[in-house]
Amino acid sequence: MAELLPGGVQPWHVFDESKSGYYSQLLLKRCMDDRNPLLPVMEDKYRSRELVHSKDICYLTELYHWSEDVNIDWDNLPERCVIKTNHWSGDVLFIMDNGPEPLANVPRKRRLFSRRAKGYRVIRHGRDQDGKSWTTKRIERSLRWCLQQDFPVPLEWGAVNIRPRGVMIEELLTDGNRLPEDWKVHVFHGKAGFIQYDVGRMGAHSQSIYGCDGQRIPQTNPRWSENDTPDEIVSLIGKEGLRELITIAERLAEDIDYTRVDLFLAEGKWYFGEFTNYHNSAYPQSTEWEELGGSLWLNEGS
């Protein structure tokens, strides 16, 4: 068995010469060789806002707070907001949902012994969606701990080198009292290659990929279920919405050879979410995804 790459922490963090042109292998090559100074800026959830603002192509969430320490004025926060650090993802992201009505698409059950290692925590009146207690002090402790930790995958150079680290609190986007679904455009050399659509992040997760015509790209061995995703996405966002999605993503990604641009559609407006330059930490995707992504990345000007 091949040895892990320096900084690798997962069993797939190895080179496979037989698949050298595959998407995930090119991601690993980026991890090892690409030291583009844009990568830490784009990975940084705070500094990337400046880059997006300079493009003037889509909406940004309102930023309520930024500090390099945990210094939160809880009494003056809106009822709904997102609290996170700029260098981490997933398990230290808190969605505060204290409005009159709870978010409609967040199942809330008492599962006090569940292990939510990577999932977002939706806090309503001091408890997450599993019923676990999260006081403001406990949230602060979690954030303070996170600020002291290096990004857990040293292989991902751009994420590891985010400086300074801090806590940001921003507007929570909703669409009809629901958390909006995830739209992710994979852009190669300034051109959209395919669109990833994720649904059910707070429940049964489904994911499919689509061409720029909006039609689903068949995958024989997808990583995630496709059960709750449509055959096409034009009926969801319209032809103009699809054109806007692609135009925005291409503009935001024009300065780098590859990135994933994450966007949200909320109340008819496209909002920037984040850049992702090491998709799923280079976990191998379906054969079709691997071949298509690899081809688009390698064939500049195609």
BELZIGI-V568015 format. One record per residue. RES is the residue in one letter. SS is DSSP state (@ for helix, = for strand, . for the rest). D_LAST is the distance of its C-alpha to the last C-alpha in whole Angstrom. Layout:
((RES & SS & D_LAST) (RES & SS & D_LAST))
This chain:
((M & . & 35) (A & . & 33) (E & . & 34) (L & . & 33) (L & . & 30) (P & . & 32) (G & . & 33) (G & . & 32) (V & . & 34) (Q & . & 33) (P & . & 33) (W & . & 29) (H & . & 28) (V & . & 28) (F & . & 26) (D & . & 25) (E & @ & 24) (S & @ & 23) (K & @ & 21) (S & . & 19) (G & . & 16) (Y & . & 17) (Y & @ & 16) (S & @ & 20) (Q & @ & 20) (L & @ & 17) (L & @ & 19) (L & @ & 22) (K & @ & 21) (R & @ & 20) (C & @ & 24) (M & @ & 25) (D & @ & 23) (D & . & 21) (R & . & 24) (N & . & 22) (P & . & 25) (L & @ & 23) (L & @ & 23) (P & @ & 27) (V & @ & 27) (M & @ & 25) (E & @ & 26) (D & . & 30) (K & . & 31) (Y & . & 33) (R & . & 31) (S & @ & 28) (R & @ & 30) (E & @ & 30) (L & @ & 26) (V & @ & 26) (H & @ & 29) (S & @ & 27) (K & @ & 24) (D & . & 27) (I & . & 24) (C & . & 26) (Y & = & 30) (L & . & 31) (T & . & 34) (E & . & 37) (L & = & 38) (Y & = & 42) (H & = & 42) (W & = & 41) (S & = & 43) (E & . & 43) (D & . & 46) (V & . & 47) (N & . & 49) (I & . & 48) (D & . & 51) (W & @ & 51) (D & @ & 53) (N & @ & 51) (L & . & 48) (P & . & 47) (E & . & 48) (R & = & 44) (C & = & 41) (V & = & 39) (I & = & 40) (K & = & 38) (T & = & 37) (N & . & 34) (H & . & 33) (W & . & 34) (S & . & 33) (G & . & 35) (D & . & 38) (V & . & 39) (L & = & 38) (F & = & 41) (I & = & 41) (M & = & 44) (D & = & 45) (N & . & 49) (G & . & 48) (P & . & 51) (E & . & 49) (P & . & 47) (L & . & 43) (A & . & 43) (N & . & 40) (V & . & 41) (P & . & 44) (R & . & 47) (K & . & 49) (R & . & 51) (R & . & 50) (L & . & 52) (F & . & 51) (S & . & 47) (R & . & 45) (R & . & 42) (A & . & 40) (K & . & 37) (G & . & 37) (Y & . & 38) (R & = & 42) (V & = & 43) (I & = & 46) (R & = & 48) (H & . & 52) (G & . & 52) (R & = & 50) (D & . & 47) (Q & . & 46) (D & . & 47) (G & . & 51) (K & . & 51) (S & = & 52) (W & . & 50) (T & . & 53) (T & @ & 51) (K & @ & 53) (R & @ & 51) (I & @ & 47) (E & @ & 48) (R & @ & 49) (S & @ & 46) (L & @ & 44) (R & @ & 46) (W & @ & 45) (C & @ & 42) (L & @ & 42) (Q & . & 43) (Q & . & 41) (D & . & 38) (F & . & 35) (P & . & 35) (V & . & 32) (P & . & 32) (L & . & 29) (E & . & 27) (W & @ & 28) (G & @ & 27) (A & @ & 29) (V & @ & 32) (N & . & 32) (I & . & 32) (R & . & 35) (P & . & 38) (R & . & 38) (G & . & 40) (V & = & 40) (M & = & 39) (I & = & 40) (E & = & 38) (E & . & 38) (L & . & 38) (L & . & 36) (T & . & 37) (D & . & 36) (G & . & 40) (N & . & 41) (R & . & 39) (L & . & 36) (P & . & 33) (E & . & 30) (D & = & 27) (W & = & 24) (K & = & 21) (V & = & 17) (H & = & 15) (V & = & 12) (F & = & 10) (H & . & 9) (G & . & 11) (K & = & 9) (A & = & 11) (G & = & 10) (F & = & 14) (I & = & 17) (Q & = & 20) (Y & = & 24) (D & = & 27) (V & = & 30) (G & . & 34) (R & . & 33) (M & . & 37) (G & . & 38) (A & . & 36) (H & . & 33) (S & = & 30) (Q & = & 26) (S & = & 23) (I & = & 20) (Y & = & 18) (G & . & 15) (C & . & 14) (D & . & 17) (G & . & 20) (Q & = & 20) (R & = & 21) (I & . & 19) (P & . & 22) (Q & . & 22) (T & . & 25) (N & . & 26) (P & . & 25) (R & . & 27) (W & . & 29) (S & = & 30) (E & . & 29) (N & . & 32) (D & . & 32) (T & . & 29) (P & . & 28) (D & . & 26) (E & = & 24) (I & . & 24) (V & @ & 25) (S & @ & 28) (L & @ & 29) (I & @ & 27) (G & @ & 26) (K & @ & 24) (E & @ & 24) (G & @ & 24) (L & @ & 21) (R & @ & 20) (E & @ & 22) (L & @ & 20) (I & @ & 17) (T & @ & 17) (I & @ & 20) (A & @ & 18) (E & @ & 15) (R & @ & 17) (L & @ & 19) (A & . & 16) (E & . & 15) (D & . & 17) (I & . & 16) (D & . & 13) (Y & = & 14) (T & = & 17) (R & = & 18) (V & = & 20) (D & = & 23) (L & = & 25) (F & = & 28) (L & = & 29) (A & = & 33) (E & . & 35) (G & . & 32) (K & = & 30) (W & = & 27) (Y & = & 28) (F & = & 26) (G & = & 27) (E & = & 26) (F & = & 23) (T & = & 22) (N & . & 21) (Y & . & 22) (H & @ & 22) (N & @ & 25) (S & @ & 26) (A & @ & 23) (Y & . & 25) (P & . & 23) (Q & . & 22) (S & . & 22) (T & @ & 21) (E & @ & 18) (W & @ & 17) (E & @ & 17) (E & @ & 15) (L & @ & 12) (G & @ & 12) (G & @ & 12) (S & @ & 9) (L & @ & 7) (W & @ & 9) (L & @ & 9) (N & . & 6) (E & . & 6) (G & . & 4) (S & . & 0))
